[in-house]
């Protein structure tokens, strides 16, 4: 099943991406050109894949683990609907998911 995700870049541009069910949001974001580094490659040892889930979608996600919440405490610009993209695996229930890329995001690997 295909899942559509919308990324809102820091400049307000919306990028629509198609993913397969089971894909990881960080990998989909990177493949779509979003400025998310993901330094730890999904091992939840950093907060460089921090995204802000739009309020209407936040409740559709599984609860974050205590480890994820600890990493989000280190994320610049984190708010009440912040999540780590590496911890979101896409399902059919998330078709249409919309997330904002924080303006503080940098991809040092892409420089």
KAUR-V885490 format. One record per helix or strand. SS is the DSSP state (A for helix, B for strand). FROM is the first residue (numbers start at 1). TO is the last residue. Records with the same first field share a line. If there is no record, write none. Layout:
SS=FROM-TO ; FROM-TO
This chain:
B=2-8 ; 14-20 ; 24-24 ; 50-53 ; 82-84 ; 89-89 ; 97-101
A=25-31 ; 55-58 ; 66-72 ; 85-87 ; 92-94 ; 108-110
